Amino acid sequence: MTSTTHESRFDPSLQIGDLIVPRVGYGAMQLAGAGVIGLPQDPNNAIALLQHAVEQGVRFFDTANAYGPRTVNQLIGRALAPFGDDIIIGNKVGATRGPRGEWVTDSRPDTIRSQVEDALFDLRTERSSLTYLRLWGDSEGRAGSIAEDVPLEDSLGALVDMQREGKIDRIGISGANSELLARAQQVTKIAAVQNRYNLIDRSGVEVLAACERDSIAFVPYFPLATGGIAGLDALTAPARRLRVSEPTIALAWLLRRSAVIVPIPGTQRITHLDDNLHAAEIATDLTNAEVQALTDTEDESTAALTRMPTRMLDALRRPRST
Ligand SMILES: NC(=O)c1ccc[n+]([C@@H]2O[C@H](COP(=O)([O-])OP(=O)(O)OC[C@H]3O[C@@H](n4cnc5c(N)ncnc54)[C@H](OP(=O)(O)O)[C@@H]3O)[C@@H](O)[C@H]2O)c1
């Protein structure tokens, strides 16, 4: 098993670009309808949840043009615009949805540009606080994507142009491997990287190390493994000892695992949102031994970005409650 040293000094916030945000964010993907298509059954519940999140101090949101498509951004715009200067809405571009809802990478510069414009319209804002380019480093490659041969530099170049035009504050990348991250850093300053990393799937560990080295925010998506952390033995004892839920412990572990981690747990329930935010309050109560035991539940030295562990695949196959 790998041995990792954990932060002895815990900071509940992180500087992203020139802004300091609390480290537990909110991932809005589940605010679309079933299969991440269309609107949810109760859009008013989604709006109330987003507003509650801001009231409770959430300042880092995650979304994408492909969620709905566009409906999630429209809900966020309805619920939260005009955004305070202290809020970051991280929006992903570079993917679209096919006729059967399938996820399709499309990183042609014209698509990137029009998706950013669509997002600004849907979010009811003139500037994107953070736009990620969705890459292909955490999947089997680019097969099946539109215009497979578009170089990363050209797609990212479209975002850099829009940043110069004052339409984007910060640029991030999602689904990057170390090589793609290094190439992106040659093009522009990367404020945040989004990859899979949670208790049962450490795929993003190598990129996490690169983010620590270069002080880039690392945003683990599926921080609760979409529910797949349930029943993990190492969560039971700390959850009992601290009288909190196992998801709270799973998020607190992420916060302790690295000072650059900003988790974006998703939920449709206000009670779960509050539970998740509680992670920042109890993170320092986890002992170093508990953090280490949680880290050691997987051997990170064998993790690979393109190989999703069976347990994570199983979690993704389970039907959601939408
Ligand atoms: N970059 C990418 O390619 C990419 C890919 C996928 C997702 N993402 C981002 O990652 C975000 C998070 O992903 P996700 O929402 O799919 O998965 P997740 O955050 O790992 O887990 C969400 C699941 O856990 C449940 N849950 C949340 N809090 C809970 C709590 N306190 N107690 C019990 N259950 C709880 C939710 O159900 P309830 O609704 O019942 O609470 C939901 O089923 C997305 O919203 C999206 O923004 C990015």
PDBQT file of the ligand as one rigid body, heavy atoms in Angstrom, charges set to zero:
ROOT
HETATM    1  N1  LIG A 401     -15.635  16.287 -15.491  1.00  0.00    +0.000 N 
HETATM    2  C1  LIG A 401     -16.420  15.281 -15.761  1.00  0.00    +0.000 C 
HETATM    3  O1  LIG A 401     -16.243  14.585 -16.778  1.00  0.00    +0.000 OA
HETATM    4  C2  LIG A 401     -17.536  14.955 -14.829  1.00  0.00    +0.000 A 
HETATM    5  C3  LIG A 401     -18.188  13.724 -14.946  1.00  0.00    +0.000 A 
HETATM    6  C4  LIG A 401     -19.206  13.441 -14.050  1.00  0.00    +0.000 A 
HETATM    7  C5  LIG A 401     -19.555  14.342 -13.045  1.00  0.00    +0.000 A 
HETATM    8  N2  LIG A 401     -18.896  15.530 -12.965  1.00  0.00    +0.000 N 
HETATM    9  C6  LIG A 401     -19.255  16.494 -11.893  1.00  0.00    +0.000 C 
HETATM   10  O2  LIG A 401     -19.166  15.833 -10.624  1.00  0.00    +0.000 OA
HETATM   11  C7  LIG A 401     -20.302  16.192  -9.839  1.00  0.00    +0.000 C 
HETATM   12  C8  LIG A 401     -20.580  15.141  -8.798  1.00  0.00    +0.000 C 
HETATM   13  O3  LIG A 401     -20.914  13.920  -9.435  1.00  0.00    +0.000 OA
HETATM   14  P1  LIG A 401     -22.208  13.083  -9.053  1.00  0.00    +0.000 P 
HETATM   15  O4  LIG A 401     -23.233  13.950  -8.443  1.00  0.00    +0.000 OA
HETATM   16  O5  LIG A 401     -22.567  12.310 -10.247  1.00  0.00    +0.000 OA
HETATM   17  O6  LIG A 401     -21.642  12.023  -7.996  1.00  0.00    +0.000 OA
HETATM   18  P2  LIG A 401     -21.184  12.124  -6.460  1.00  0.00    +0.000 P 
HETATM   19  O7  LIG A 401     -21.094  13.529  -6.007  1.00  0.00    +0.000 OA
HETATM   20  O8  LIG A 401     -20.013  11.244  -6.323  1.00  0.00    +0.000 OA
HETATM   21  O9  LIG A 401     -22.379  11.374  -5.712  1.00  0.00    +0.000 OA
HETATM   22  C9  LIG A 401     -23.677  11.797  -5.795  1.00  0.00    +0.000 C 
HETATM   23  C10 LIG A 401     -24.572  10.673  -5.266  1.00  0.00    +0.000 C 
HETATM   24  O10 LIG A 401     -24.422  10.562  -3.875  1.00  0.00    +0.000 OA
HETATM   25  C11 LIG A 401     -25.656  10.829  -3.217  1.00  0.00    +0.000 C 
HETATM   26  N3  LIG A 401     -25.345  11.696  -2.085  1.00  0.00    +0.000 N 
HETATM   27  C12 LIG A 401     -24.799  12.948  -2.115  1.00  0.00    +0.000 A 
HETATM   28  N4  LIG A 401     -24.617  13.408  -0.872  1.00  0.00    +0.000 NA
HETATM   29  C13 LIG A 401     -25.060  12.441  -0.031  1.00  0.00    +0.000 A 
HETATM   30  C14 LIG A 401     -25.149  12.323   1.369  1.00  0.00    +0.000 A 
HETATM   31  N5  LIG A 401     -24.735  13.313   2.181  1.00  0.00    +0.000 N 
HETATM   32  N6  LIG A 401     -25.676  11.190   1.898  1.00  0.00    +0.000 NA
HETATM   33  C15 LIG A 401     -26.103  10.185   1.100  1.00  0.00    +0.000 A 
HETATM   34  N7  LIG A 401     -26.038  10.234  -0.244  1.00  0.00    +0.000 NA
HETATM   35  C16 LIG A 401     -25.523  11.351  -0.798  1.00  0.00    +0.000 A 
HETATM   36  C17 LIG A 401     -26.548  11.489  -4.223  1.00  0.00    +0.000 C 
HETATM   37  O11 LIG A 401     -27.907  11.146  -4.055  1.00  0.00    +0.000 OA
HETATM   38  P3  LIG A 401     -29.009  12.219  -3.533  1.00  0.00    +0.000 P 
HETATM   39  O12 LIG A 401     -29.364  13.094  -4.692  1.00  0.00    +0.000 OA
HETATM   40  O13 LIG A 401     -30.110  11.334  -3.084  1.00  0.00    +0.000 OA
HETATM   41  O14 LIG A 401     -28.369  12.971  -2.417  1.00  0.00    +0.000 OA
HETATM   42  C18 LIG A 401     -26.016  10.921  -5.519  1.00  0.00    +0.000 C 
HETATM   43  O15 LIG A 401     -26.648   9.694  -5.817  1.00  0.00    +0.000 OA
HETATM   44  C19 LIG A 401     -21.405  16.335 -10.881  1.00  0.00    +0.000 C 
HETATM   45  O16 LIG A 401     -22.483  17.073 -10.394  1.00  0.00    +0.000 OA
HETATM   46  C20 LIG A 401     -20.670  17.032 -11.999  1.00  0.00    +0.000 C 
HETATM   47  O17 LIG A 401     -20.713  18.425 -11.760  1.00  0.00    +0.000 OA
HETATM   48  C21 LIG A 401     -17.896  15.846 -13.830  1.00  0.00    +0.000 A 
ENDROOT
TORSDOF 0
